[in-house]
Amino acid sequence: MTTSSAPITNGVHPSKPNIVVVGGSYVGGKAVEFIAAAMHNTHKVVLVEKNSHFQHLFAFPRFAILPGHEHMAFIPYKAEAFLNPGMPPGVDQGVLKGYTGPTPSDAVEILQATVTEVLPDKVLLEPGKGSPAPTELPYEYLVIATGTRLPSPGTLHIEGKAAGIAYFQEYQEQTKNANNIAIIGAGAIGVQMATDVKEYYPNKHVTLIHSRSHLMNKFHPKMHELILTRCKELGIDVILEDRVIVPEGGFPVGKGEFNIKLKSGKTIKADCAILCTGQVPLSGLLRPLSPSSITPSGHIHVKPALQLDDPNYPKIFAIGDVADTGGQKAARPGFKQAIIVAKNIKTLADAHGGHRWYKGDPSGIHLTLGMVRTHRNVLFQNPPFDTPDAEPRVNLKDDGHADMGVKRQWRTRAPGITDYYA
């Protein structure tokens, strides 16, 4: 990883207290940008991230199927990428007015390490292989943005770019060699993988199995109708309101045909099963300090100001998918939370009072629905909460790209690097 020009020595910056952000995916990265912009005069922002490369998770489902792009999904972390915050469209851009830069080059430090435990004034670290990270890191403010873990290929349970590339190449071969593919779970990942597989391999038999009555059931019913129409168009079999019995140890891989048993008593024949269910919030690092902050689902309970609901720790915040905010678990709401956290940390540091609160927005998504003949994709936004009977906003398009425009991610996150195997 690239580090700044004013490195930490044994976990301590020579002149400024630390604001530590744990987790450098989409939301954590935005928090680093906004907090550094707001606080660089008085604090050092330290990103603690276990991976050596940013993992472009939005592309994982496609690159698990489409060969030749898997190396593009892992982007080196560079501190320079966090110095000029880009304000996401549709987000209140006045929140950081007066604080947004330019951010000096020594405002951000990146440490490759895993946080094993949170203490009241420091985090304990397990440095990554070959990383110079210390074993503990003091903080004045802490932001937890660790997200959730999904079954592969939604998220990977291995470390390093080389291992990630090899995993995707093996997964591509499994998909290529299979004839009857069952995709279990019809959230965004399941829908995207089903439509991508069927359009890339039109002669394969694809079954999408979902336990609810509606596909992507957290969205307006018109989303279900739209996806169901697309599945019929592509020839994907859809099974609703039935739950898969996942065998202990998972489904066999590369061993020929097997039966998938459903709660209804039905069986589905397949030679490849892709599990797209079972998000697990990564909140364990906080449990020893504040067990009351962990909800029964494993999320972190926060106040509307995104601080822990535990009054003992007003300088610890949680955002993104790991936080129980009441809003949609997605990047766009997470970006809004990142801005609010930056503002609230600034408010606490200046002792001004008047915290900004996060209020969830109606669910929205940019969903791909195939990648070969049409590059079908849809922008979908649920109606506002105060007008639930209104129609959703739907923009169905055929203008996607096979690589999902991943080079733009490289230009933003790794400025100056053109070796995509780095």
N, C-alpha and C positions, 0 to 999 in steps of 0.2 A: 504494500500500500504506500501511497505518497503521503508524506507528512509535511507539516508547515515549517516555516523557518524559525519558529520559537518552540522547540520540542519540550515535552514534559520530561522531567528527570525524576525517576522513582515515583511517578504518579502525581507530581506537584509542578504546576507552572510557576516560574520564578516570581511573577508579580501579580497575577490575577487568580481569583478563585474560579473553580470549574463549574460549568453547567454541563452535566453529562446526559447524553441522549443514548439510550440503549436500543439498538436495532436500526439498521441503515437501509431498509427497504423504502418503498415509495413514500410512506407517511413520515417515518423517522428522518429520511433525507430532507424532506421539506421542513421539518422542525429545525434541523441543523441550520438550514439556509436562513429561515426567518429569525431564529433566536440569535444567530451570529450578527445579522443585520441590526437587530434591536439592541444587543448587549455588548458589542465588541469593545466599547470604550472601557468597560469595567470588568468583564469576565472573559474567560476562555471557554469555547464550546468544544467538548470532546465527544466524538462519536465512537461508541464501542460497538463493533460489529464482528460477529464470529466468522463471517466469510471473507475471503480475500477479494472476491469479485461481487459486484452488484448482480443479483439474479433477476432478470427481466421476466417475472412470473407470468405476466399476461401472455407471453409468447410460448410458455412451456407446453401447454396442450397441443399447439400446432407443431412445434419443433419435435415433439415426441412421435409425430407421424411423418412429417415432411423432411426428407433428408437434405443435407447440404447447408443448413442454416444454424445448426445446433451450437456452433462456436460463437455465434452472435448473441446468444442469450446470457453470456457471462461477461460483464463489463468491469474493467479495473476501477477500483475506487481512487479518486483523485480529490485532494482537498480543494483544489481550485474550482471544482464543480459546485461547491457550496457557497461561493463568495458573492454571487450575484443572484439574489432570489428572483425567480420568475413567478409572477402572480397568476395562478390558474384562472382561466376564464370562468365567470359565473360566481366567483368568490368575492366577498367584500374586500376590495383592494384598499380601502381607507384605513384598515385596522392598524397597519404599520406605518402610516404616514408620518414622515419626520424621522424615521429610523432606518430606512432601507438602503443606506449605502452612500458611497461605495464601501464595501466590507474589506478591511485590510487583509493581506495575505497570511498574517499570523493568527487570524481569528479562530481558525478551525484546526483541530488535530484529529487524526483517525487512528484508532488502536484496534488491531485484529485480536479479539479475545472474546471469551464467553463470560457473561456475568453469572456467577454461581450463587450469589446471595447479595441482598440489599441490606445495608446497615443504616442507622440514622444519619451518618455523615460521610459514608463511603460505600463503594461497591467492591466486592471481592471478585477477582478475575482469574480465569484460566487462560493464559496467553495461547494464541494459535501457534501451530508448528512453525518454528523459526521467527516468531514475532517478538519484538523487543518490548512488548507491553508489560507493565508492572503487574504484580499480583493483587494490588489493591489501589483504588483510585478515589481520592476525596472529592466531594461535591458540595456545593451550596444549594443547587437546584438539580433535580433529577427528572427526566422525562422517559417513561417506559413506552416503547413503540415496538414491541417484540412480535406482534402479530399472532398468527395461528399457524398450525401445521396441518397439512392435508396429506392424504396418501399420495405417493408418487403416481403420475408425474406432475400433480398439482404443485407440490413442493418436493425438493430432493432431500434425502436423508443421508447424503454423502457430502464430503468437503472437497473443494478444489475444482478449478476449471477443467483440468484434464479428466478427472473422474466424472464430472458432469457431462462432458462431451461423450465420453465412452458410454455412459448410461443411456443417453438419448439415442445413440447409434444402435445399441442393443435393443432398445424399445422399438425403434423403427423396424428392425428386422423381425421382431415378434409380430408386429402388426402386419407387416408385408406377408409373412408366412401363414397367417391365420386366415380362415375362411368364414367362420361364424363368430362375430365379435359382439359381446354383451357389454353395454356400458351402464353402470349401476349408479343412479343418481342424476337427476335432471336439473341441477343448478347450472350456473354459467359454464363451468368446466365440462360437465357432462354433455350439455347441448352442443358446445363448440367442438368437442372431440367427436361426437356422433356425426355431425354434419361434415366435418373435415374428413373423417375416415371414409364416409360414404361417397363424397364427391371425388376424393383422390383415388379411391378403389371402388368404382361403381359396381363391380361384380361380386363384392363381398356382401355377406348378409350381416346387417347391423341391427341390434335390438337395444332400445333405450328403455330402461326400467326405472320407474319412479314410484315412491311409496304414497305420494299425495295424489289428489284428484286433478291437480293442475301442474303443468310444467312451469318451473321457475315461479313457484306459488307465492313468493313475496311481492310479486308484481301484479299490476292490474290484469284481470282475466284476458284482456286483448293480447298480452304477451303470450299466454298459453295458446291462444288461437293462431297467432302468427307462427309460433314455433311448430305447432302441430301441422299446419299447412305446409311448412317447409319440409318437415319430416316425410309427409305423404308424397310431396313432389320428388324427393330424393329416393323414396322407397325404403325408409327406415321404419321398422316395426316399433310401436310404442306400447308399453304395458304400464298402466296407471293403477294406483291404489292397491299395490301389492309389494311386499317387502322381501328382499333377498335374504336368505339365510347364509351368511358368510361362514365358511368352515374355519375351524381353528387352524391357524397357520396360513390362511388365505387360499386362493385358488391356484391350481397347478399352472406352471408356465412352460410352454414348449413341449408338452407331453401328450399332445393329441386331444381328442374330443372328451368332454366331461359334461356332467349335468349340473345345472344351477337350480337349486331348490328354492321355491317361493313359499311364503307363509300360507298362501291359499291352497297349497298342495300341488300346484303346477310345477313342471320342470322345463327348463330351457336348455337346449343343447348348444354348447359353445366350445371353441378351442382357444379362446382368449377372453378374459374378463378384465375390465378396466373399472376400478373402484373410484368413484368420484364423490364420496360422502365421508363424513367424520372429521370435521374441523375440530382441532384441539387448541384452545387458547394457551399461549406460552407465558403463563403467569407464575410458574413455580418459583422463580427467583425472588418474588415478593412475599410468598407465604410465611416464611419464618418471622419476618418483621411485623407483618400485619395480616394475620389470617382472616380477620373480619373483613378485609378488603376484597377477598376472593369470593365471588358469587358461586352458587351451586353448579353453574355451567362452566366455571373455571375462568370467567372473565374478571376484570378488575373493576370494582365498583367505584365510580367517580362522582363528584359533585358536578353541577352544571358548569362550574369554572374549570373542570377537568382535573382538579386536584383529587387525591385520594379522599374517599368519604371518611376515612379515619382522621379525626381532628388532631391527632398527635403529629401528623406529618403534612403540614400545609405546603411544603416546598417539594413534594413529590407529585408528579402528574402522570397520567396515562392517556394515550391517544391511539387511534387506529383500531384495527380489528380486535386487539386484546382488551380494549376498554368497553365497559358496559355503559355506553352513552345513550342508548335508546334510539340511535340513528342507524342508517344502513352501514353495513360493513363493506366499504369500498374506498378506493383511492380519493375520489373527489371530496366526500365528506371528511376524510382524514386530512386532506390539505387544509380545509377550513379549520379543523381542530388544531393543526399545527400553527396557524396564524394566531388563533385565540390563545394558545399556550404562550407563544412569544409575547403577546400583549400582556398577559397576566403575570408572567415572570417580570416583565419590565415594571408593571404596576407594583408588585411586591418589593422589588429592589428599590424603587423610588419612594415607597411608602405613601403612595397616592390614594390607595383604596379604589373602589369602583371596578371590581372585576368584570370582565366580559364573559358572558355565558354562551355555551354552545347549545343551539337548538337544532335538532335533526331536520333534515330536508327530505322531501319525498324521494323514494328510491329511483335511481336512474342508472343506465348502463349503456355502454357501446359494446354490442355483442356481434361476434362473427358467426356466420351461418354457412360456411363453405369457402373453398379456396382455389378451385380450379377453373370451372367454366364461368362462374358468375362473380366470384369474390363478394358474395352476398354479405351484408352487414346491416345492423339496425341501431339507430340511436333511439332509446326508449326512456321516457320520463313519466313516472306516475303522476296523477293529478295532485294539486296542492292539498294539504291536510284539511284546510278549512272548506274545501269544495270537493268532497270525495265523490260526488256524482258527476264531476266533470270528466271529459275525455282525456286519456293520456296523450302525450306528445309522441308521435311515431314518425321516424324518418327512415324508411327502408331504401337501401342503396346497393348498387353493384360496383362500387369503386374501391374495394379493398385491395390489399397487396399480399402476395404470398408470404413475404417476410415480415408483414405487419409493420412496415416502416421502421424497422429496428435501427437503421443507421442514424435516425434522428436521436434515438436514445444514446448512441455512442457520442454524437456531437455534443450533447448536453452533459452527459455524465463523465466522459473521458476526453475533454477538449484536447485536441492536438494528437491523439492516438489514432492512427489509421491501420495499424496491425491488429486485425480483428481476432488473431489467435493469442494476443498478449495476455 
